[in-house]
Amino acid sequence: MRDRGIKQLSDQLLLQSYHKARELNLSKEFIHQIEEEIKHRSLQPIGFNQRSQVG
């Protein structure tokens, strides 16, 4: 299920949030939510490799 807050982010802000979340080692669940939204939008950030193989 996609979070409404994440859904409202622009593509650019979503990608920035993804990279920052990874940089700060935020929770795997949060990063997964961002990754799911990225996939839903068919975006491809640099360094993104199908769920980043965390966990």
C-alpha positions in Angstrom: 0.0 0.0 0.0 1.4 3.4 -1.0 1.6 6.1 1.6 -0.4 9.2 0.7 2.4 11.5 1.7 4.9 9.8 -0.5 2.3 9.8 -3.3 2.1 13.6 -3.2 5.8 14.1 -3.7 7.1 15.3 -7.1 9.3 12.8 -8.9 12.4 14.8 -8.2 11.6 15.1 -4.5 10.8 11.4 -4.3 14.2 10.5 -5.8 16.0 12.9 -3.6 14.2 11.4 -0.6 15.2 7.9 -1.6 18.9 8.9 -1.9 18.8 10.7 1.4 17.1 7.9 3.2 19.8 5.5 2.0 22.5 7.9 2.9 21.2 8.2 6.4 20.5 4.5 6.8 16.9 5.0 7.6 14.6 2.1 8.3 14.4 -0.6 5.7 10.6 -0.4 5.8 10.7 3.4 4.9 13.2 2.9 2.1 11.0 0.0 0.8 7.9 2.3 0.7 9.9 4.9 -1.3 11.2 2.1 -3.7 7.6 0.9 -4.3 6.5 4.4 -5.2 9.5 4.7 -7.5 8.6 1.5 -9.2 5.0 2.5 -9.5 6.0 5.7 -11.3 8.5 3.8 -13.5 11.3 6.0 -12.3 14.9 4.8 -12.2 17.3 6.6 -9.8 21.0 6.2 -10.0 22.1 3.3 -7.8 18.7 1.8 -7.6 18.8 -2.0 -8.3 15.5 -3.6 -7.7 14.8 -3.1 -4.1 18.5 -2.4 -3.3 18.8 -5.9 -1.8 18.6 -4.7 1.8 17.3 -7.1 4.4 
